[in-house]
Each structure stands twice: as structure tokens, then as C-alpha cells.
Amino acid sequence: MLVNSQIGKLYFYNGGYVKAIQHYSEVLKSAEAVNDSEWIGKGYAQLGRVRLVLEDYEEAERHFIASKRHLLAHYKDEAAFPVDLRLSFFNNLGVIYAAQEKYEEAVFQFESGIELAEIRDGHGPTLVQLLNNLGDLMRKKGLHNRAKFYYQSALGQLAISPFKLMESMVYNGLGQLYLDSNNPDSARIYFSKGFKLVSDGKAHSHLKHLSESLSNSFSELGQADSALHYLKLSRVYLDSLNLAKSAEKIHGEELLIAFTQEKSLLQGFYKRNKAYLLVLVFLISLMTLYFVVKHYLAKKSLEVTMGEKFRLEMSVQDNLNDKEALREKLELNQKEQTIMALNNIQKEQILKKMTASIRQENVKELALDTQGRLNKLVEGIKQNNGEQELSEFEFRFSKLYVGFFDKLHHDYPDLTLNERRLAAFLKLQLTTKEITGITGQSVRAVEIARTRLRKKLKLTKSDKSLYDFFVDF
């Protein structure tokens, strides 16, 4: 892991990002295989630096956060991290926050890193990086004097600990500062110094930035040929970096690492929890069996209940049918008895006629005392028989149409006894002829009685007949 880390770092500083990624990925794979939290954290930090070069700041931040998490699992406290790791976090997170325009957070990271590097010896290159990056941030914010101070401080540190790559980037920052101050000639001088420092090496990333800066300065000076020359040169360095290929490679390696981690986690989880998994499977199977049996028993119980319900419904229906048949039979019997009562009334009318005939024709020929007894007998028969038959009719009718006379009396209290009986005849749907046969009245008398009844029932202005009225009454 140490060897791959050092080789990857060498490729990284010389612009060989694809090779650097391969070695950093080997670091992570080896660390994952032995579950070494320290080296896993270092591997993520190294991949995060590659993401910074690719200017993928969100992914870079994600890698550095993952790196901190694993390092904390190993060291337990951030203060216990090795100084070079702490300085690396301060510098790289500062660059990320500056790119995200979180300037206060970026300044805090850079200043914290500078303070730590100044206290501890042996970290000159990292201190130069921090001073240079803080100078770049001040320049972006328009604070040129402060930016120049940090650039000069970085050059002072480089005089103690020379590092061509870092020195070239400080010159690039100073050149940008003069270019922003509309002094392209001074800017060109610093850009040229930086370019010469690394022109004989493979630091294509630095050469790309410096050649772009030289192109801009020559363009400001009106030297179009030189500007075009350095612009083309910057494109050559850009192509040599294979940034697109590097991005694709790092993405593939990250996916592979994530897969390896997931696989390792699942294997560890399975080994640690195999017994629990078996118990869980057994419990799930037992619960499934319980619910299946419960469902079966509930289904059987429901079938029995539905059968009982069906039998009860059939029994109730049979009772209803028997009740209806009995009601119809009773109603028919009552109608028959009512008709019999009416027939008796008809017989009574015949008897009236016979007694009348006796009185008119035969009585005169009898002796006076015999005539008297006969007349008294006829009157008694007439009176007793008529009242008895009419009472029998009303009794039978009331049983057939319960409450009819009570309702009639309540709704129309001014009806006479004869009108109430006429209403009963109409309820039975008897014709005028049938009514005359029962009452012994003439057709005209019955019609007059009907008209009088219609008036008392307030039907004179209605098209409804007496028959229809009493059917609904």
C-alpha cells in the first residue's frame, strides 16, 4: 500500500493521472482486503486530490469526507491524525470551498493549515501550497495587497525549501495578480519564469495553466502570434493530460471500490449474523404457517356461518310465505262472510216485501183481532231481522277492513249512518244496482245518496271516482 501510494503520488505530480489513479485504486483495494481503516482513509484522500485536478469539486468533497470518516475510525480523534494528513485536509477542503464560493470556510481552512505548518517543521511544500492558494483566494476577492503578501510569503518559504512545481504556480499567481492590475508586461515576466521552471519536466497540468496565462498576457500586449502560439501549446498539454480519460477511469475504479466494499460488508454481515438469519427465517416460516392455518379455519367458519345464514333466510322466507297464504285465506274467508251478510240483507228485503204484501192484500179479509196480532208479528220480524242482518254485515266488514269506520268517522265526522254504510258498500266495489238490491232503495235514491256523499267527501271538483277514492282509503 505504501509503495503504490508513493508511485501514484509521483505520477500525480507529473500529470500522469490515469497511472496515478491505478496505483491509488490498488491502495484502496489492498486496504479493503485487510479492513485497514487508516489506509482506506488515505486512499480516498488521494482519489479526492485527483478529483480536484478534474475540477469535480462535489465528488472531491465526498471523497475527503469519506477519508475523514475512515481515519477517525482508526485514530478516534482528528487531533491524532498525522500532521501531513491534517495539512492535506486543510489545503484541499480550502480549495473546494473556494471553488464553491464559500470564502469564509475556505479562509478558515487555509489559515488553520498555515498556522499548523508554521508550528511543525518539515512541511515546507504544503505550507507553500497553502500560502499560494490563500493568495489566489484573496486575488479573486479583489484584495490584491493581501494576495501579494501571501505570494511573497510563499516565495520566501521556497527560498528555504525549493520546490520547482510549487514555485511555478506561485509565479502564475503573481502573474495573474499583475494581469488583473492591467500590467500585462510584468505579468508576462512572472508567467515566463514559471513556465521555464517546469518546461523540462512532465508537469503538464502546470504547463497548461502557465501557457494559457502567457497566451492571455501576450494578447493583452497585442502580440497575436505569441498569444496564438501559447494557446495552441496549452491545448497540446490539455490533450496530453487525458482529463476525460482520467475522469472515466476514476469513475470506473470508484464503482469497483464501492462494489468491493458492499460485497465485503455483506459477507461480514452474513458471517456474523448467520445464526440470527436462520432463526429469522424459521420465525417467518412459522408465522406464515400460522396465518395460513388461521386463514383456512376462518374460511371454514365463514362457510358454516354462510350455510346457517342461508338456512335461516330460507326458513324466514317459508314463514313469510305461510303467513301470506294464511292472510290471504283469512281475508278470503272474511270477504265470503261479508258477502253472506249482504245476502242475508237481501233476504231480509224479500221478507219485507212479503210482509208488505200480506198487510196490503190478506189482512183486510181477517178478523180485526187477528189483523192486529198479524200486523204486530210482521213488524217485529221486520225490525229484529233487519237490525240483526245489518249489525252482522258491519261486524264482518270491520274484521275485513280493520279501522275503516274509525278512520272514516275521524276524517269525516258529519257522515250519517246510512252514508257510512254506503261508503262500506263502495269500499266493496258494489254497483248501484247491487246497492239498491241490498237497501231496497230506488236507483235514483242511491244516486242522490252517492252525490251527497261525494259532496261531503269534497270530491265535487275532482275527477276521482268514489270507487277509486275508497280503494285508496
Order of alpha helices (4+ residues) and beta strands (2+ residues): alpha-alpha-alpha-alpha-alpha-alpha-alpha-alpha-alpha-alpha-alpha-alpha-alpha-alpha-alpha-alpha-alpha-alpha-alpha
